[in-house]
Amino acid sequence: MTRLAKAQNIDELAAMARRRLPRGLFEYLDRGAEDEVTMRGNADSIKRVYLRQRVAIDVSGRDAATEVLGIRQSLPIGIAATGLASLIHHEGESKLASAAAAAGVPFTIGTSNFTSQAKLQEICGDLLWRLIYPNKRREIVEHHIAKAREAGIRTIVITMDSAVTGNREYLRHSGFQPGATNARTFAQVLAAPHWLFGTFLPYMLAGGFPEFADMPEGERKFWGGTFSWAALADDFTWDDVRAIRKRWKGNLVLKGLSTAEDARAAAACGVDGIIVSNHGGRMLDGCIPSFMALPEIVDAVAPGVTVMVDGGFKRGADVLKAIALGAASVWVGRATLYGLAAGGEAGAARALAIFRAEIDRAMALLGCGAIADIGRGHVTA
């Protein structure tokens, strides 16, 4: 904890993560697609908008809690779905879930999870969300919806921006993706003893690498599997969304929208929420940054549809900029994975504590005692 406490911001946690992970695995969590124009644009667009500070306001009773889709959370942030968290740190999904539950914020578990969502739901309760990728085999989608219902999940998220996999050339070089392992992969593992002995070896000593917990029978292997779980659906349409809406009675959220046209189409399908996202710049490079797309989507469908956003958020003040533009909450993915890699559950908790302190400080300096006080008058046009 002493080492983690020295990290004063998310970038310093990222530097710790870089030193502890194999290079290819760090690139998997840290980098984007192709020339990384959108990934950089996500962060840069936030910094180009400025806060309008108000003064002479009593902010001594500050409270950053908010309610999203009928569920109260202590901060206007959540841990976004991030693939293969349990490769970043031993049993990483459980550790992220525990950090989120302790902080009182939601945690979205991805589809390729090694820890069952039923176990994670015991940790997080209603703060656990479930992300599902559209699959060429619709029965796999139906399987995931049924498993979410069985686990008592209240909110599912459908990824909409991944008709095919984004072009991440560095992963083919490093071999840190299924089916691409090469000599560089092993060399990088040997050069990262913290990860080798702290993450990989415990799995091996326990009987081998874990399988995907919630996949159908025959689809659970990570190494040497058929990878049917990765057969993304390039034929997934609004008709599929409407069909899911009819079968799923809980909260339905679509992630990966960046235009008002798609937001209105989603609203017409009866969804409860939208996450404005471009997959962290990991799919279509050159598409509009999430923060830039946020206002037009808010104007198109809010407040009837709850609008959230992710992509490039590493400071509490930047979270408040998104809230000012109409976001109900902000999802962070890389930030908490940096913490996880740096120090397991304690590292993820440190990332959330940094956000908590920065959000509280920024609210005080902005002149806002509650999240509901923040509006468009608090940012430059």
N, C-alpha and C positions, 0 to 999 in steps of 0.2 A: 504493500500500500504506500510505503514511503516513496518508492520510485514512481508509482502512478500519480501520487499527489503533486509531484513536481511538474506534471503536464498541466499547463495553464490554459491550453486551447486545443481544439481538435487537430490542428496541424502537428502539434507536438506529439499527440497520440499516434498520428499517422507515421511520424518518424520512428517511433518505437516499434510500430507494427512492421515497418519496412526492414528493420534490423532483425526481427524474430522470425519472419516468414521466408520460405523459399521465394526466389525472385519471381518465378512464374505465377505462384499463388498470390503474391502481393499484386502483381499486374492484373490478375483476374478480378480482384476486388477494387483496384484503384483506377483502372484505365477504361477508355471508351472504345468506340468503333472507328475504324479507318483513320482519318486525320484528326479525329477527336475535336472537331469544330463545335459540335453541339455540346459535348461535355464541358469544354471551356466556356461556351456561351451561357450555359446554365448558371455558372458562378458569376461570370462577368456581368450578366444582365441585372442580377440582384444589386451589384455594387454601383450600377449606374443610376439607381433610384435612391433618393435621399429622404431622410426623415425630417419632418417639420416639428421641431421641438416646441412644446408649450410649457410655460413656467408659472410660478405662483399658484400652484394647485396642491392641495393636500393629498399626498400619495402614501401616507404613513400606513394605510391598511391594505397594501397591495395583495392581490390574489390572482395568480395566473391560471387558475383552474377554468375549465370550460366543459361543455357538453357536446358530443358529436354522435349523431344518430341515436340519441336517447341514452347514451352511456357517458357518465361523468369521468373526466380524466384530469389529473393534477396540473398538466401543462398542455399547451396547444401543439404538441408534437407527438409522434409515435415512431416506433422502430419499423421501418419498411421491410418488406420481404426481400431477403438477400440470399441467393442460392448458395448451397453448400456451406452454411455457417459452421457445421460440425467438421469441416475440413480446416477451417481457419483456427479453431481451437477444439480440443477434445470435448465432446458433448456440448458443442457451442450453442445449439438451439435451446437447450435447457437453461444455459447460462444467460442467454439473451432474454429468455422469458422471465427468469427470476429477477434480472435487473429491471426489466420493464414493470413487473408486478410491484417490486419494491418502490419504484418511482411513481407508480400510479398512472402509467401511460400505456397505450395499446401496443401490441406486438403482432405483426403479420407473419405467419409461417408460410414459407414457400411450398411449392409442390414437391420438390426433391428433398424432402426432410427425412433425416435419419431417426429423429425422435417423434413418436406418435403424437398427433394432434390431441388425442385424448389425454395423454400425460401432460402436455403443455397447457391444456385447458384447465387441468387441476391446479396449475400454477397461476395462470392469468385470469381465469374465469371469463367474464364477458369482455375483458380487454384483449382476448385472443381473436384475431381475424385470420381467415384462411384464404390464400391466393391460389387460383386455379388457372393454368394455361389451357386455352383451347387446343384440343388434340385432334389429329386426323381421325382417330378412332373415337367416335363420340361416346362409346361405352366407357372409355377411361374417364371422360369428363363426368359422366353420370356416376361412376364409381366414386369420384372425389366428392361430388355433391352429397351422395349418400353417407360417406364417411364423415363429412362435416356435420351433417344432421345427427348422425349417431353420437358424435362427440359432444354435442350440445353447443356448437359454434353458432353465434348470433349473426355474424357478418362474414360474407364471402366476397372476394374480389376477383373479377375476371380480367386477365391481362388482354388488352386489345391491340397492342402495338407490335405484336411479334408473329406476323404471318410466316416469317422465316427467321432464322437466326442472324443476328448482326455479324458483320465482318470484322472479327478481331484477330488480325494476322499474328499478333504476338503470341497468342495462345497456341497456334499451330507450331510456332518456333519452339516454345518452351515445353509443349506437351501437356500443359495443365488443363486438359479437357478430355472427356471420355473418348477412348479410341485413338488418342494421339500421343500416348506416352512414348518418350524417346530417351536417348542417352543424356540429353540436356536436363530432362526431368530429374533423373537420379543424381546428377551432379549438383543440381540446385538443392535437392533435399539434403545431401550430405553437407552442403555448405550452410545449412540452417539447423544447428544442433538443438536449439530451443524447441523448434517445431518437431524435429525428428523424434526427440525423446519425450516431449510433452504432449504431442498429439498423435503422431503416427504409431509410435511403439506401443502405447497403451491399447490401441485398437488391436494390434497384432497379438499382444499378450492375452487379450480377452477372447481370442479365437478367430481373428481376422477382421477385415474391414466391414463395417456395418452395412446393412442393406437399407433401402428406402422403406420407411415404416408403413406408409399408407398407400402404397401402390398395390394393384391387383396381384394375385398369385402369378408367379412367372415373370413379373416385371420389376422385381425388387433389387436386382443386382446393380451395383454401380460399376464395379470393374468386371468386364466380361459379359455384361448383359446385352439384351437385344436393343435397348434404348428406344423402345416403343413410346416410353414416357416423353421422349424428346421429339416425337413426330408432330411438329407444330402444324396447326390447321390453317392452311392458306385459303381455305374455302369457308371460313367462319364468318357469318353475316349477322345482320340485325335480327333476322328470323331466329337464329340460334339464341340470341339474347332474350328475345321474347319467350322462347320456349323455356329457358332457364327461369325467367321471371315467374312463369306459371307454376313451376314445380318448387321453387324456393320461396318460403314464406318469411324468412328472416331478411335482414338488410342485404341488399344487392348493390355492390359498388363496381363501377368499371374504371380500370386504370389504363392510362396510356392515351388519353385524348388530348388534343392540342388545338382544336378548332371549334368555333361556335356551331358550325354545321353539325359536326359529330355530337357535340353536347346536346343539341336540340333533338337529334335522332335518339340519343340515349334516354333523354327525358321522356320521349314519346313511348319508349319501351317500358316505362315505369320504374326505372332504377331509383335507388335512394341516394346514391352518391356517385361522384366522379372524382378521380384523382388525376389532375393535370400532370402529365408525365411524358417523358420521351425515353424512359428506361435508363435514366442516368447518362444519356448519350451513348448507350451501348447497342442501339439498333440502327436507326436511320441517321447516319451522320449528315449534318447540314440542315436538319429540321429545326423548327423554331424552339428556342429555349423555353422551358416550362414557365418560368416567371413572367416572360413576355406574353405567353399565351393565356395566363391566368385571368386578366381583366375581361377579355372578351367572352370567356366561358362563364364567368360570374354574371356578367351582364345578360348572357343568353338564357341561363336556367335558374340562377339563384333568386330567391331563397327556396323555391320549390324543391330543388335538388341541392344537396349538401356538396359544396365544392372544396376539394383539398388539393394539395400540390406537393411535388417532390422535385429534387434535382438541384444539387449545388449548395445546399444550406449547411453552413458550418458555424454560424454565429447567431446568438440569440436575437440581436437587433435585426438580422436579416429575416428571421422568423416573423418578427413583428411587421416587417414590410409586407410580407405575404398576407398576414392577417388584415392589415390596413386595406389591401386590395380586394378583400372579400373571401379569402380562404378561411375555412373553419378550422383547419389544422394543417400542419406541415409534417411530411414524413421524411425521416432521415435514415439512410441505409449505410453508406460508407462510414459515416462518423462513428456509429456504434460498432461496426466491424473493426475499425481501427482499434477501438478500445478493447474489444474482445481479443484480438490478436495480441495486443500489448499486455493483457493481464487477465484474461478470462472474464468471469462475471464481474469481478472488481473493476476491470478495465472498462467494460460496457457501462457499469454504474458510474464510473468517473466521467465518461462521455456525457451521460445524461445529467450529471451534477453540474458539468460545465455549462450545458444549455440552460439548466435551471437558474444558475447564478447570473448568466448573461441576460436571460429574458427578464428576470426580476430587476436587474440594474437598468436595463434599457427602458422598461416600463416606468420606473421612477423618473429617469431623466427625460423621458418623452412626455411625462405629465399624465399618465394613465394608471388608475388604480385597479382596473379590471380589464380582461380581454375584450369584453363587450364595449369598452370605452374607445377602442381603437378603430378608426375609420379612414376613409380616403383623404380626409383633411389632414392626416398625419404624414402623408408622403407627397413628394413632388409629382407633378403631372408627367 
